[in-house]
Amino acid sequence: MSSRGRTVAKKVWLSTLNISLLVGLFLLFQNCSGNNLEVDGSESQSVARPEMVCGEQGYQYLLDSYFVQYCAGCHAAGGLSFPPFADKNLDISFKYALSIPKETFIKFSTDNDFCLEEACELKPGEPRYEDLMEWLDNRRTCQ
């Protein structure tokens, strides 16, 4: 094979490899939004909102009404991404949620490249966004 032929073959091989890697990454992260997860045996679950979204009880509400459904595909214990703030086990998820800075929660809840559906990202003014903001301001205690 000529030098030119080897160069063309190498470029084709590298292009094929790059496309394969991109497809593999897409398939790996396509369910990170967790939108296919069932919450306690049902696809959707109506969770009663506490009077104040604060402390551990407020996080339980956010976990059941939002994080498990949209984030646990990646952010559960043993999942693809750290930290496991969306694990169904409150002891695990609450501990890690407390370690995440407010700004990080806001950024990735409103502008997350791995959210594949619109409902995954929160928008200012919407009830779930306001609930998250209330919890972030009162995450350790209810006062």
C-alpha positions in Angstrom: 0.0 0.0 0.0 1.3 3.4 -0.9 2.0 6.1 1.7 -1.0 8.1 0.5 -3.2 5.0 0.8 -2.0 4.4 4.4 -2.8 8.0 5.3 -6.3 7.8 3.9 -6.9 4.5 5.7 -5.6 5.9 8.9 -7.9 8.9 8.6 -10.9 6.7 7.9 -10.0 4.5 10.9 -9.7 7.5 13.2 -13.0 9.0 12.0 -14.7 5.6 12.6 -13.2 5.4 16.1 -14.3 9.0 17.0 -17.8 8.3 15.8 -17.9 5.0 17.8 -16.7 6.8 20.9 -19.3 9.6 20.6 -22.1 7.0 20.0 -20.9 5.1 23.0 -20.9 8.2 25.3 -24.3 9.1 24.1 -25.7 5.7 24.8 -24.0 5.7 28.2 -25.5 9.0 29.3 -28.8 8.9 27.5 -30.7 7.9 30.6 -28.9 10.1 33.1 -32.0 12.2 33.4 -33.6 9.3 35.2 -36.8 9.9 33.4 -37.5 6.2 33.0 -37.0 5.4 36.6 -40.0 4.2 38.6 -40.6 5.9 41.9 -41.8 3.3 44.4 -43.3 1.1 41.7 -45.1 3.8 39.7 -44.0 6.1 37.0 -45.4 9.2 38.7 -46.1 9.7 42.3 -48.0 12.6 43.9 -46.0 13.7 46.9 -47.5 15.9 49.5 -45.6 19.2 49.9 -44.6 20.0 53.4 -45.6 23.3 54.9 -42.0 24.5 54.6 -39.4 22.8 52.3 -36.6 22.6 54.8 -34.2 20.3 56.5 -34.4 16.5 56.0 -38.2 16.5 55.6 -37.9 19.1 52.8 -35.2 17.1 51.1 -37.3 14.0 51.3 -40.0 15.9 49.4 -37.6 17.1 46.7 -36.1 13.6 46.5 -39.5 12.0 45.9 -41.0 14.7 43.7 -38.0 15.5 41.5 -34.5 14.1 42.2 -35.3 10.4 42.0 -37.3 10.9 38.8 -34.9 13.1 37.0 -31.4 12.6 38.5 -31.2 9.1 40.0 -30.3 7.6 36.6 -26.8 8.9 37.2 -26.7 10.3 40.8 -27.7 7.3 42.9 -25.2 5.2 44.9 -23.3 3.1 42.4 -24.5 5.3 39.6 -22.5 6.9 36.8 -21.9 10.3 38.4 -20.9 11.5 41.9 -22.3 12.6 44.3 -25.3 10.3 44.9 -27.7 13.1 46.0 -30.6 11.4 44.2 -30.3 8.0 45.8 -33.7 6.7 47.1 -32.1 6.1 50.5 -32.5 9.4 52.3 -29.6 8.8 54.6 -27.3 8.6 51.6 -28.8 11.3 49.4 -29.3 13.9 52.2 -25.7 13.6 53.4 -24.4 14.3 49.9 -27.0 17.0 49.2 -25.7 19.0 52.2 -22.2 18.9 50.7 -23.2 20.5 47.4 -22.9 24.3 47.2 -26.1 26.2 46.5 -24.7 27.7 43.3 -23.9 24.2 42.0 -27.4 22.9 42.7 -28.9 25.9 41.0 -26.7 25.6 37.9 -27.2 21.9 37.3 -30.9 22.0 38.1 -31.5 24.8 35.6 -28.9 24.2 32.9 -27.8 20.6 32.7 -26.4 19.1 29.5 -27.4 15.6 30.5 -31.1 16.5 30.9 -32.7 15.1 27.8 -36.2 16.3 28.4 -37.5 19.8 29.1 -39.2 18.7 32.4 -35.8 17.8 33.8 -34.5 21.4 34.0 -36.1 23.7 36.5 -37.1 27.2 35.5 -37.2 30.2 37.9 -40.8 31.0 38.9 -42.0 27.4 38.6 -43.0 25.6 41.8 -40.3 23.0 41.8 -37.6 25.6 41.3 -39.1 27.7 44.2 -39.2 24.6 46.4 -35.5 23.9 45.7 -34.6 27.5 46.5 -36.5 27.4 49.8 -34.7 24.2 50.7 -31.3 25.5 49.7 -31.9 28.5 52.1 -33.1 26.2 54.9 -31.3 22.9 54.2 -30.0 22.2 57.7 -33.0 23.2 59.9 -36.6 24.3 59.7 -36.9 27.7 61.5 
